[in-house]
Amino acid sequence: MDQKFIPLSVPNLKGKELEYVTHAVQTEWVSSVGAYVDSFETKTAEYVNAAGAISVQNGTSGLHVALQVCGVSAGDEVIVPTLTFIAAVNPVKYLSADPIFMDCDDSLCMDPVKLSDFCKEECIFTDGKLINKRTGKYIKAVLVVHVFGNLADMERITEIADEFNLKIIEDATEALGSYYSEGVLKGKFAGTIGTLGVYSFNGNKIITTGGGGMIVSNDKELLKKAKHLTTQAKSDDLYYTHDEIGYNYRMTNVQAAIGLAQLEQIETFIKQKQENYVAYQEGIRKIPGLQMLPFREDIRSNYWFYSLFISEDYPLNRENLIQYLNENKIQARPVWGLINEQKPYLSNQVYKIENAKKYWANVVNIPCSSNLTEEDVQYIINCLKSLGS
Ligand SMILES: *Cc1c(COP(=O)(O)O)cnc(C)c1O
């Protein structure tokens, strides 16, 4: 029997997507305003309990605008993680600011202990400003990524940000639907804890609009500024006056139609992803040398991406395992290359990167789409097993 190809993470469009898109086309509301844009924004804000939401073209443009409304500008610095997708960091450079790269902890998200040590030991806090001793530059913000649907230690990071007067931008592009289920942040969703949060609706994310994104916040003033920037900074609709340089970053009504239908299904997707995660965990537990990395215990994760950690007891190393899986029609890939090692960032400051190197060398992402079947998961486990025992 021919085994079908099992992709890593693909869209699942079996809800009302076609109905809503058809309606958008039939009514000829296809561009950057329309009822679907409004309701997708409202429904997203409601879902995560934020004061408001502004839709954008993609997660990257959302992060660009979020950093800008937080006041990041030329010559400033922003603390960022090194173990993440490069789209989290490029917007810092779009604003002619510079990133400082921070290590991760075992959640794969930014290590709060190192963040605190860096602020205390490598910086001076004066006049309400955190100044980097090495460069003399003003560090205005910390950009936190909730990697693979896990959550960063936001309780600790918020304390540090308060202590040193840093704005927090949450890159929640991978973590829509994840929230704290215990502790002081109980009930708080990824993206709603910092100053501003950003989601992505790229094709591989938990819900998709083809391409798209959303900025959320509890600060309505900042949201107003964000919307202004995404709409060419137009301050008068009739006479077209503009008070600063804005962008054309708005989402279209067609994208929002898809997004609204997707949002209606998000809890179903999370449930399917959780079941598949548990099934993988059960099967992989018995294979010497392999482990499914856990999500934090004090959260309800959206289970977006699954990370397989390979140790030396396993007969294959990372490269060989990826190749073996590909030969068996299973798409798998290593975690992203560390950003501080990428060409455009070689001259930027790094702070004690250790854990990120270990996870970079030993983590492989395996298929996690919400439409992955139980049989698919069993087939993948069996492939992994036939080598390990
Ligand atoms: C997907 C992603 C982005 C960018 O989102 P786009 O919608 O593709 O622009 C940014 N940061 C991280 C961590 C991501 O995974």
Ligand as a Chemical Component Dictionary entry (heavy atoms), coordinates in Angstrom:
data_LIG
# 
_chem_comp.id                   LIG 
_chem_comp.type                 NON-POLYMER 
_chem_comp.pdbx_formal_charge   0 
_chem_comp.three_letter_code    LIG 
# 
loop_
_chem_comp_atom.comp_id 
_chem_comp_atom.atom_id 
_chem_comp_atom.alt_atom_id 
_chem_comp_atom.type_symbol 
_chem_comp_atom.charge 
_chem_comp_atom.model_Cartn_x 
_chem_comp_atom.model_Cartn_y 
_chem_comp_atom.model_Cartn_z 
_chem_comp_atom.pdbx_ordinal 
LIG C1 C1 C 0 4.980 33.044 12.016 1  
LIG C2 C2 C 0 5.814 33.856 12.903 2  
LIG C3 C3 C 0 5.972 35.244 12.696 3  
LIG C4 C4 C 0 5.515 35.981 11.489 4  
LIG O1 O1 O 0 4.215 35.873 11.122 5  
LIG P1 P1 P 0 3.820 36.098 9.582  6  
LIG O2 O2 O 0 2.335 36.171 9.650  7  
LIG O3 O3 O 0 4.322 34.916 8.827  8  
LIG O4 O4 O 0 4.436 37.375 9.138  9  
LIG C5 C5 C 0 6.693 35.956 13.624 10 
LIG N1 N1 N 0 7.251 35.369 14.697 11 
LIG C6 C6 C 0 7.148 34.042 14.906 12 
LIG C7 C7 C 0 7.766 33.464 16.122 13 
LIG C8 C8 C 0 6.446 33.241 14.011 14 
LIG O5 O5 O 0 6.377 31.918 14.204 15 
# 
loop_
_chem_comp_bond.comp_id 
_chem_comp_bond.atom_id_1 
_chem_comp_bond.atom_id_2 
_chem_comp_bond.value_order 
_chem_comp_bond.pdbx_ordinal 
LIG C1 C2 SING 1  
LIG C2 C3 SING 2  
LIG C2 C8 DOUB 3  
LIG C3 C4 SING 4  
LIG C3 C5 DOUB 5  
LIG C4 O1 SING 6  
LIG O1 P1 SING 7  
LIG P1 O2 DOUB 8  
LIG P1 O3 SING 9  
LIG P1 O4 SING 10 
LIG C5 N1 SING 11 
LIG N1 C6 DOUB 12 
LIG C6 C7 SING 13 
LIG C6 C8 SING 14 
LIG C8 O5 SING 15 
# 
